[in-house]
């Protein structure tokens, strides 16, 4: 099993969700996060004063899938979340050693 974490722009969530659901991927966790990458924040104006927002609002979408679904999920996230501008986000893939569904006690593939 693999865990896919995608850091995306907040307004792209619906497109990403629809693309994944249409591909047959069920279950995801979404968290509001703040951070910066190469763009190192952005400068904004408020009431005539300029200030720097160092940590930008992003969303983290977490999905656990079987190994053979990783390429499909990454492809769907890339196509749905990409704007072509700096700050589109990142995708991280890591190995999941075990999963347990709390309600039933099912483990691993059955739990996801």
C-alpha positions in Angstrom: 0.0 0.0 0.0 1.1 3.6 -0.6 0.1 6.9 0.9 -0.1 9.8 -1.5 0.0 13.2 0.0 -0.8 16.1 -2.4 -0.3 19.7 -1.4 -2.6 21.7 -3.7 -4.2 25.1 -4.1 -7.5 25.4 -2.2 -9.6 26.3 -5.2 -8.5 23.1 -7.0 -10.0 20.7 -4.4 -13.3 20.1 -6.2 -11.5 19.3 -9.5 -9.2 16.9 -7.8 -12.0 15.2 -5.9 -14.1 14.8 -9.0 -11.2 13.4 -11.0 -10.3 10.8 -8.3 -14.0 9.8 -7.7 -14.5 9.4 -11.5 -11.3 7.1 -11.5 -12.9 4.9 -8.9 -10.8 6.1 -6.0 -12.8 6.3 -2.8 -11.7 7.8 0.5 -9.5 10.8 1.1 -8.6 13.1 4.0 -8.3 16.8 3.4 -6.5 19.2 5.8 -6.0 22.9 5.7 -2.3 23.6 5.8 0.0 26.6 5.5 3.5 26.8 4.0 5.8 28.0 1.2 8.0 26.7 -1.4 10.1 28.4 -4.0 7.8 31.4 -4.2 8.7 32.1 -0.5 5.3 33.8 0.2 3.8 36.8 -1.5 3.6 40.5 -1.0 0.1 42.0 -0.5 -1.3 45.4 0.1 -3.8 46.3 2.9 -5.0 49.8 3.5 -2.0 51.3 1.7 0.6 49.2 3.6 2.6 46.5 1.9 3.3 43.3 3.9 4.6 39.8 3.1 2.5 36.7 3.7 5.2 34.1 4.3 2.9 31.1 4.8 0.4 30.6 2.0 -2.9 28.7 2.4 -2.9 25.2 0.9 -4.8 22.0 1.2 -3.2 18.6 1.9 -5.1 15.7 0.3 -4.1 12.3 1.7 -5.1 9.0 0.0 -4.0 5.4 0.7 -4.2 3.1 -2.3 -3.0 -0.3 -3.5 0.4 -0.2 -5.1 -1.0 -0.7 -8.6 -3.2 2.5 -8.3 -0.4 4.9 -7.5 0.3 6.0 -11.1 -3.4 6.5 -11.8 -3.9 8.7 -8.7 -0.8 10.8 -9.4 -1.9 11.3 -13.0 -5.4 12.4 -11.9 -4.1 14.8 -9.3 -1.5 16.3 -11.7 -4.1 16.9 -14.4 -6.7 18.3 -12.0 -4.5 20.5 -9.8 -2.1 22.0 -12.4 -2.4 25.7 -13.3 1.1 26.0 -14.7 2.0 28.7 -12.2 4.5 28.6 -9.3 2.8 27.3 -6.2 0.7 24.5 -7.8 2.0 22.2 -5.0 3.7 18.9 -4.6 2.9 15.2 -4.5 4.6 12.9 -2.0 4.4 9.1 -2.1 5.3 6.8 0.8 4.9 3.2 1.8 2.2 2.2 4.3 3.2 -0.8 6.4 -0.3 -1.5 7.8 -3.8 -0.2 7.9 -6.7 -1.1 10.3 -10.3 -0.1 10.1 -11.4 0.8 13.6 -15.0 -0.2 13.2 -14.5 -3.7 12.0 -10.9 -4.5 12.7 -10.2 -5.3 9.0 -6.6 -5.0 8.1 -4.5 -3.8 5.2 -6.2 -4.0 1.7 -9.6 -4.8 3.3 -9.3 -1.7 5.5 -8.8 0.7 2.6 
